[in-house]
Amino acid sequence: MLDVLVVAPHPDDAELGVAGTILKLQQQGKRVGVLDLTSGEPTPHGSVETRQRETAAATQVLGLAWREHLGLPNRSLEASLANRALVAEVIRRTRPQWLFAPYWDDAHPDHTAATRLVEEARFWAKLTKTDQLGQAPLAGEPHHPSRVFYYYCVHLKLAPQPAFVVDISDVWEQKAASIACYQSQFVTGRPTAPPMFLDRVRDEAAYWGKAIGTAYGEPIASREPLGLGRLDGLV
């Protein structure tokens, strides 16, 4: 069982968008898992085998309680009924209270498809009588995560206003190390003069840290209003 499930279109999206938040949640004793929907391949300097090794290394850096690969096709991810059922069954099996999905506005079709899949699978996962959905009944018992949050790992040049920003200053180096595991994506074939890709990631985290008065931050969005039982957790 998980407390939090992060759904990523490709291996490395969770690390780029929400690794700091994953680490902070784990500091609080939460069990966090990542579901990679696709292999992320082909890419110019990667391969399926290379990406598997890189993902395993990043998973170890993050100390994740659980990580799986759903095996859907890269570059042609679709929010189909069949794929919705697969994600809903993972939600039923892992039973998280919170889901994290990519931010809903993006140039990458896989990212926007992943967001739709998470939102629609969240709804389907709670249904009873799933033998009436026009396909095989869903495996597992009904479950409905209470929240969906959205992390920023976008291909558009956007700076949308988040619902909140997580202070990741004390885990920034660990987040950076998890991203650096993906050498085929962010180092090989990239410019070798500053600012390099990882410099850009650091600068972005520093921007959001500045917004809340800390060294580094991670922005998180929500479509739904957020309720606070107490205010002493605010930075």
N, C-alpha and C positions, 0 to 999 in steps of 0.2 A: 504494500500500500504506500502511496505517496501523499505528501501534503500539497506539493506543487508539481505540475507538469508543464514544461516548456516545449512547445511544438515549433520546430524549425524546418523551413523548406529544404535546406541543404545543411550538411555538416559545415560548421563554422559560423552560421547565422546566430545560433544561440550564444556563442562565445563573443561575437562582435556586439550583439545588441544587449545582452542581459547577463553576461558572466559575473559582473560585479554584484548584481542583485542575487543571483544564485548563491554566491559565496556568502553574502550577508544573511540570507535566509538560513543557510546551513549553520552559520554561527549561532543562530537562534534555535537550533535543534530541529529545523524542518527537514524532512526528506524530500529532496528535489530530483526529478528525473527529466531527461530530454528525449523527445521523440523526433528523430530525423526522418522526414518524409521521403527524401530521395538520396541517392548517393552523391549528388552534386556533380557527377561526371557525365559527359566529357568536359574538360577545361583545357586551356592551351598547354599547361605544364604539369597536369595531373593525370592520374589513372585511378581506377577503382581501388586497386591494391594500395596505391600511395595514400589515397584519401582515407582508407580504412586505418592505416598505420597512424596517420596524423590525428584522426578522430580518437583513436585509442589513447594516444599521448595526451591530447587535450582533456579527455575524460579523466585521466589520472591526475592531471594538474588540478582540475576542479574538484576532484573527490566525489563525483556524483554517486548517488545511491543506486541509480538505474539509468540505462540508456539503451534505446533500441532504434533500429532502422526499419522503416515500414516497407521499403522496396518499391516505391512508386517511381515513375519515370521522370528524370530530370528534364527540364526545358519544356515539358508538355504536361505538367501537373494540372489536374482538373478537379474542380469541386463537384465531382459526379456523385450519383447516389451510391455506387459501389464503394468509392473512396470514403464517402461520408460514413458508411457503415463500418469500414475498417477503423477509422479514427474513433468512432463512438464505442467500438468494442475495446479499444485501448483505454479509453476513459473509464469504462465499466470495470476493466480489470485492475487498473491502477488506482482508481477512486480518489483523485485529487480534489482538494477544496478550491484551489485556484488553478487557472490555466493562463499561460502566457502565449500570445500569438504575435506575428509580425504586425507592425503598424499598417492600417488598412489602405493607405494611399501610397502607391509605389509604381515605378516603371516596370519592375520585373513581374511578369505574369505569374510565375511560380509563387511569389510572395503574396500577391493578392488572392490567388487561389487557396493558398494555405490558410489565410485569414478566414475566408469563407468556410473552408472545411472545418476549422476549429469552432466557429460560431454555430454552424449547422449541426455538427456532431455533438456539441454540448447539448443542444435541444433533443436530438435523437436519443442520446444516452439515457435520458430519464424516462423514455416511453415504455409503457407496458404493451402487451399484445403486438409485439413487433413482427409476428408472422403475417400481419395484414399490411406490411409496407411494400408488398409486391416482389419480395425476394426472400432469401432465407432469414429466419428470425435472428436477431442479434444475440450473440453469446453474452453471458454474464447477467448480473442483476442490475436493475435500473439505478442510475446515479446521476446527480446534477451538480456540477461544480458551482459554487456560489458566486465566483467572480471570474471574469476574463480581463486580463490586462494586456497591453500592447507595447512591445518594445520596438525601438527604432533601429532598424538595420535596412535603410532604404537606399534605392538607387536614384531617387530624385533629389535635387538640391533644395531640400525643405528644412525649415526650422520650426515645426509646428509647436504650439504651446502644449506642454505635457500636463497631465493631471497632478503629477508630483515628480520630484527628482530624488533618487536614492543617493545618499552620500556613500561613495565607494572608495574614499581616500585610503583607508587602511587595507584594502584588498586590490588596489590598482595594479600593483606589480604582479600579483597572481593572475588577474585578468589578462594583462599584457602577455604573460608567459603562455596562457592557454591559446591566445590568438597566434602567437609566434610558432606554435606547433604546426600550423598550416603553411609550411614553407612553400609548397607548390602553388599556393594561392596568393600569398602576400609578400614573398621575397623573391623567388625565382622569376626572372624575366621582368622584374619591376625596376624602376629607376634606382640607381645606387647613390645618388646625391640627395641630400636633404632638401625639402621634406619628403621622406619616404612614407609608404603607406602606414606603417605603424606610428610614425610621427603624427600623421593626420588623425589617427584614432585617439592618440593621447591628447592632441589639441582639442578635439571635440569633447572628450571627457572633462578637460580643464574648463572649457566654455560652460558646460552645465554645472561644474563645481562652482565656478564663479557666480552663477546665477543664484546659488543657495549659500554662498559664503564659505565654501569648502574647497579643498584642492581638486577633487575629481567627483563627477556625478554621472548618473545614468537616468535619462528621462523615461518616464513610463506614462502611457496614455490610458484612458478609460472612456468607454462610451456611456457608462452608467454612473450616476452620482455615487460618491463615496461618503460613507458615514464614519465619524470619529467618536469613539467612546470616551477618549481623553486626549488632551493636547500636549502632554509632556513628551511625546515622541517627536515633535516637530524640531527641526534643526534651527 
